[in-house]
Amino acid sequence: MRYLLQHLIAYWKEHFSFRLYGFTLILTSLLVWFNYALDFEDSRIDRYSDSNIRILWYFLYHILPYYAVVLASAFFSGKKDFLRQPGFWLVSSIGFLILAFDRGNNFILPLAKFFSNHSLTFPFTFKMVNRWLPLLTVLIPLSLFYWIYLRKSMGHFFGVRSHGLHLSGYFGLLLLMVPLVLIASYQPDFLKQYPNYQSARGHLMAQHLHWPESLIVVIYEFSYAYSFFMVELFFRGFLIFALSRYLGNEVVLPMAVTYCVLHFGKPMGEAISSFFGGYILGVLALRTKNIYGGIIIHIGIAWLMEVFAFWQLS
């Protein structure tokens, strides 16, 4: 863990600006208040769940806070050259279009009905489609964009690389999270949200297929983990490595704010903590040149929450 702490301290010394960090924290606080006071995402944006206009809503919902922090960074640091580079605006806008299309498309329900219209299997099928659809809406578009436009300038696929890895510290961090997740598992709000598997009604799928439910749990949790890989690929992969050539060290804070906005459909405490978690994982991705640490932490915490929630309900 010392290796990771050294990276965080070094980045902090090089990058910290009281004005920029203060602005970012105030903006993030206002965004959190705005969403949870007005229930904006759940009651306003999601009312368009049957319309593709929701894609535009999500595009604006994510890109406007991102650009607000980017412009503040340019103002406070005086580094404004990237604002005159068309590549920055092209790469960032295409990235957020991909994110908006993934979050705002209305393909999930028709696809779930196509694969299953049975009352017992539909909830689980719906969850599976929701977990794996980013293969089409995120991974393939990002891959095409990388090979067509970014490959020569980046040299690696958004932090997915095999050399120079130091992963042991991340497992140490994960161990530190065990008591915190255990304490959280005693809170009523936690058990309303977790285990995530419960909302999929996997026991009904197991009954219908005459499979052991343990197998259904494994299938679900693997798919759950895959969805977090996709999150890391976009936020700590694309938003860090595709845009660091333009923003340099300033690339982390805008990503962290956008990552917080991603969590607005979840409990407020989780959304707030996602800003700080996203910031730390963003710094470590930028400094270590890979996203594997974020994948380990993200999937590890998600599975810890599932395990403790199952334990509480047993």
C-alpha positions as CSV (number, residue, x, y, z in Angstrom):
1,M,0.0,0.0,0.0
2,R,3.0,2.3,0.5
3,Y,3.5,2.3,-3.3
4,L,-0.1,3.5,-3.8
5,L,0.1,6.1,-1.1
6,Q,3.3,7.5,-2.6
7,H,1.5,8.0,-5.9
8,L,-1.4,9.8,-4.2
9,I,0.9,12.1,-2.2
10,A,3.0,12.9,-5.3
11,Y,0.0,13.8,-7.3
12,W,-1.4,15.9,-4.5
13,K,1.8,17.9,-4.2
14,E,2.0,18.5,-8.0
15,H,-1.7,19.2,-8.6
16,F,-3.5,20.6,-5.6
17,S,-5.0,24.0,-6.0
18,F,-7.1,25.4,-3.2
19,R,-9.3,27.4,-5.6
20,L,-9.8,24.6,-8.1
21,Y,-10.5,21.9,-5.4
22,G,-12.8,24.3,-3.6
23,F,-14.7,25.1,-6.7
24,T,-15.1,21.4,-7.5
25,L,-16.3,20.5,-4.1
26,I,-18.9,23.4,-4.1
27,L,-20.1,22.4,-7.6
28,T,-20.3,18.7,-6.6
29,S,-22.3,19.7,-3.4
30,L,-24.7,21.8,-5.5
31,L,-25.2,18.9,-8.0
32,V,-25.9,16.5,-5.2
33,W,-28.4,18.9,-3.6
34,F,-30.1,19.6,-6.9
35,N,-30.6,15.9,-7.7
36,Y,-31.7,14.7,-4.3
37,A,-33.8,17.7,-3.4
38,L,-35.7,17.6,-6.7
39,D,-35.3,13.8,-7.3
40,F,-34.2,15.0,-10.7
41,E,-32.8,11.8,-12.3
42,D,-35.5,9.4,-11.1
43,S,-38.5,11.7,-11.5
44,R,-37.5,14.0,-14.4
45,I,-35.1,12.1,-16.7
46,D,-36.6,8.6,-16.2
47,R,-40.0,9.8,-17.2
48,Y,-38.7,9.6,-20.7
49,S,-37.7,6.0,-20.4
50,D,-39.7,5.1,-23.6
51,S,-38.2,7.9,-25.6
52,N,-34.7,8.4,-27.0
53,I,-34.8,12.0,-25.8
54,R,-33.4,10.5,-22.6
55,I,-30.1,10.1,-24.4
56,L,-29.9,13.8,-24.9
57,W,-30.8,14.4,-21.2
58,Y,-28.0,12.1,-20.1
59,F,-25.6,13.6,-22.5
60,L,-26.2,17.1,-21.0
61,Y,-26.5,15.7,-17.4
62,H,-22.9,14.4,-17.6
63,I,-21.0,16.6,-20.0
64,L,-22.1,20.0,-18.5
65,P,-20.5,19.3,-15.0
66,Y,-17.5,17.8,-16.7
67,Y,-16.9,20.9,-18.9
68,A,-17.6,23.2,-15.9
69,V,-14.6,21.6,-14.0
70,V,-12.5,21.5,-17.1
71,L,-13.1,25.3,-17.7
72,A,-12.5,26.1,-14.0
73,S,-9.2,24.1,-14.2
74,A,-8.1,26.1,-17.3
75,F,-9.0,29.4,-15.6
76,F,-7.3,28.7,-12.3
77,S,-4.2,27.0,-13.8
78,G,-3.8,29.3,-16.8
79,K,-3.3,26.2,-19.0
80,K,-5.8,26.9,-21.8
81,D,-4.0,25.5,-24.9
82,F,-6.3,22.4,-25.0
83,L,-9.3,24.6,-25.5
84,R,-8.0,25.5,-28.9
85,Q,-7.5,21.9,-29.9
86,P,-10.4,20.3,-31.8
87,G,-9.2,16.9,-30.7
88,F,-10.2,17.6,-27.1
89,W,-13.7,18.6,-28.0
90,L,-14.1,15.7,-30.4
91,V,-12.8,13.0,-28.0
92,S,-14.7,14.3,-25.0
93,S,-18.0,14.8,-26.9
94,I,-17.9,11.3,-28.5
95,G,-17.1,9.7,-25.2
96,F,-20.1,11.4,-23.5
97,L,-22.3,10.5,-26.4
98,I,-21.3,6.8,-25.9
99,L,-22.1,7.2,-22.1
100,A,-25.4,8.9,-22.8
101,F,-26.4,6.2,-25.4
102,D,-25.6,3.5,-22.9
103,R,-27.6,5.1,-20.1
104,G,-30.5,6.5,-22.2
105,N,-31.3,3.9,-24.8
106,N,-34.6,2.0,-24.4
107,F,-33.4,-1.3,-25.7
108,I,-33.3,-3.2,-22.4
109,L,-37.1,-3.9,-22.1
110,P,-37.7,-5.1,-25.7
111,L,-34.6,-7.3,-25.6
112,A,-35.6,-8.8,-22.2
113,K,-39.1,-9.5,-23.6
114,F,-37.5,-11.1,-26.7
115,F,-35.4,-13.5,-24.6
116,S,-38.0,-14.1,-22.0
117,N,-41.7,-13.3,-21.7
118,H,-42.3,-15.7,-18.8
119,S,-43.3,-14.1,-15.5
120,L,-40.8,-16.3,-13.6
121,T,-37.7,-15.7,-15.8
122,F,-38.3,-12.2,-16.9
123,P,-36.9,-10.3,-13.9
124,F,-33.6,-12.3,-14.1
125,T,-33.4,-11.9,-17.9
126,F,-34.0,-8.2,-17.6
127,K,-31.1,-7.9,-15.2
128,M,-28.8,-10.0,-17.5
129,V,-29.7,-7.8,-20.5
130,N,-29.0,-4.7,-18.4
131,R,-25.6,-6.1,-17.3
132,W,-24.4,-7.2,-20.7
133,L,-25.9,-4.6,-23.0
134,P,-22.8,-2.3,-22.5
135,L,-20.9,-4.9,-24.5
136,L,-22.8,-3.4,-27.5
137,T,-23.3,0.2,-26.3
138,V,-19.9,0.9,-24.7
139,L,-17.2,-1.7,-25.4
140,I,-17.7,-1.9,-29.2
141,P,-18.1,1.9,-29.8
142,L,-15.0,2.6,-27.6
143,S,-13.1,-0.1,-29.4
144,L,-13.9,1.3,-32.8
145,F,-13.1,4.8,-31.7
146,Y,-9.8,3.6,-30.3
147,W,-8.7,1.7,-33.5
148,I,-9.8,4.5,-35.8
149,Y,-8.7,7.6,-34.0
150,L,-6.8,7.0,-30.7
151,R,-4.6,3.9,-31.2
152,K,-1.5,5.7,-32.5
153,S,-1.5,8.4,-29.9
154,M,-2.3,6.1,-26.9
155,G,-0.4,2.9,-27.4
156,H,-2.7,0.9,-25.0
157,F,-6.4,0.3,-24.8
158,F,-7.5,2.7,-22.1
159,G,-5.3,1.3,-19.4
160,V,-5.7,-2.4,-20.2
161,R,-2.1,-3.4,-20.3
162,S,0.1,-6.2,-19.0
163,H,3.4,-4.7,-17.8
164,G,4.5,-2.7,-14.9
165,L,1.7,-4.0,-12.6
166,H,1.8,-3.5,-8.8
167,L,-1.5,-4.9,-7.6
168,S,-0.8,-6.2,-4.1
169,G,-1.6,-2.8,-2.5
170,Y,-5.1,-2.8,-3.9
171,F,-5.8,-6.1,-2.2
172,G,-4.6,-4.5,1.0
173,L,-7.0,-1.6,0.5
174,L,-9.8,-4.0,-0.1
175,L,-9.0,-5.7,3.3
176,L,-9.4,-2.3,5.0
177,M,-12.9,-2.0,3.5
178,V,-14.1,-5.3,5.0
179,P,-15.0,-3.8,8.5
180,L,-16.5,-0.7,6.9
181,V,-18.8,-2.7,4.6
182,L,-19.7,-5.0,7.6
183,I,-20.7,-1.9,9.6
184,A,-22.7,-0.5,6.7
185,S,-24.5,-3.9,6.3
186,Y,-26.4,-3.2,9.5
187,Q,-28.0,-0.1,8.1
188,P,-31.6,-0.4,6.9
189,D,-30.8,1.6,3.7
190,F,-28.1,-0.9,2.8
191,L,-30.5,-3.9,3.0
192,K,-33.0,-2.0,0.8
193,Q,-30.3,-1.9,-2.0
194,Y,-28.4,-5.1,-1.4
195,P,-27.9,-7.9,-2.2
196,N,-28.4,-6.6,-5.7
197,Y,-29.1,-10.2,-6.7
198,Q,-32.3,-10.1,-4.7
199,S,-34.1,-7.8,-7.2
200,A,-33.3,-10.2,-10.0
201,R,-35.5,-12.9,-8.3
202,G,-32.9,-15.5,-9.3
203,H,-34.8,-18.1,-7.2
204,L,-37.6,-18.0,-9.7
205,M,-35.2,-18.5,-12.6
206,A,-33.7,-21.5,-10.7
207,Q,-37.2,-23.0,-10.2
208,H,-38.1,-22.5,-13.8
209,L,-34.9,-24.1,-15.1
210,H,-34.7,-26.7,-12.4
211,W,-31.1,-25.5,-11.7
212,P,-29.5,-25.1,-8.2
213,E,-29.9,-21.6,-7.1
214,S,-26.2,-21.4,-6.3
215,L,-25.5,-21.7,-10.0
216,I,-27.9,-18.8,-10.7
217,V,-26.1,-16.7,-8.0
218,V,-22.7,-17.4,-9.6
219,I,-24.0,-16.4,-13.1
220,Y,-25.6,-13.2,-11.7
221,E,-22.6,-12.2,-9.6
222,F,-20.2,-12.7,-12.6
223,S,-22.4,-10.5,-14.7
224,Y,-22.5,-8.0,-11.9
225,A,-18.7,-7.9,-11.8
226,Y,-18.6,-7.5,-15.6
227,S,-20.7,-4.4,-15.4
228,F,-18.1,-2.8,-13.0
229,F,-15.3,-3.6,-15.4
230,M,-17.2,-1.6,-18.0
231,V,-17.6,1.3,-15.6
232,E,-13.8,1.3,-14.9
233,L,-13.0,1.0,-18.6
234,F,-15.0,4.2,-19.3
235,F,-14.3,6.4,-16.3
236,R,-10.8,5.4,-15.3
237,G,-9.9,4.2,-18.8
238,F,-11.4,6.4,-21.4
239,L,-11.9,9.6,-19.4
240,I,-8.3,9.4,-18.0
241,F,-6.2,8.0,-20.8
242,A,-8.0,9.4,-23.9
243,L,-8.1,12.9,-22.5
244,S,-4.8,13.1,-20.4
245,R,-3.0,14.1,-23.6
246,Y,-5.0,17.3,-23.6
247,L,-5.6,17.9,-19.9
248,G,-2.5,16.3,-18.3
249,N,-2.8,16.1,-14.5
250,E,-6.1,18.1,-14.7
251,V,-7.9,15.1,-16.1
252,V,-8.9,13.5,-12.8
253,L,-11.2,16.1,-11.1
254,P,-13.6,16.4,-14.1
255,M,-13.9,12.6,-14.2
256,A,-14.6,12.4,-10.5
257,V,-17.5,14.8,-10.7
258,T,-19.0,13.0,-13.6
259,Y,-18.6,9.7,-11.8
260,C,-20.5,11.2,-8.8
261,V,-23.3,12.1,-11.2
262,L,-23.4,8.5,-12.5
263,H,-24.4,7.5,-8.9
264,F,-27.3,9.9,-8.5
265,G,-29.8,7.0,-8.8
266,K,-28.3,5.4,-5.6
267,P,-28.4,6.4,-1.9
268,M,-27.0,9.9,-1.3
269,G,-24.1,8.6,0.8
270,E,-23.0,6.3,-2.0
271,A,-23.1,9.1,-4.5
272,I,-21.0,11.4,-2.3
273,S,-18.5,8.7,-1.5
274,S,-18.2,7.9,-5.2
275,F,-16.7,11.3,-5.8
276,F,-13.8,10.6,-3.5
277,G,-13.4,7.0,-4.5
278,G,-13.5,8.0,-8.2
279,Y,-10.9,10.7,-7.5
280,I,-8.5,8.2,-5.8
281,L,-8.9,5.5,-8.4
282,G,-8.4,8.2,-11.1
283,V,-5.2,9.4,-9.6
284,L,-3.9,5.8,-9.3
285,A,-4.9,4.9,-12.8
286,L,-3.1,8.0,-14.2
287,R,0.0,7.4,-12.2
288,T,0.3,3.6,-12.6
289,K,-0.9,3.7,-16.3
290,N,-3.5,1.0,-15.9
291,I,-7.0,0.4,-14.6
292,Y,-6.6,-3.0,-12.9
293,G,-6.5,-1.5,-9.4
294,G,-9.8,0.2,-9.9
295,I,-11.3,-3.1,-11.3
296,I,-10.0,-5.0,-8.2
297,I,-11.4,-2.4,-5.8
298,H,-14.7,-1.9,-7.5
299,I,-15.6,-5.6,-8.0
300,G,-14.2,-6.5,-4.6
301,I,-16.3,-3.9,-2.7
302,A,-19.4,-4.9,-4.8
303,W,-18.9,-8.5,-3.9
304,L,-18.3,-7.7,-0.3
305,M,-21.6,-5.8,-0.2
306,E,-23.3,-8.8,-1.7
307,V,-21.7,-11.3,0.7
308,F,-22.6,-9.2,3.8
309,A,-26.1,-8.6,2.6
310,F,-26.6,-12.3,2.0
311,W,-25.2,-12.9,5.5
312,Q,-27.6,-10.4,7.1
313,L,-30.6,-12.0,5.4
314,S,-29.6,-15.5,6.2
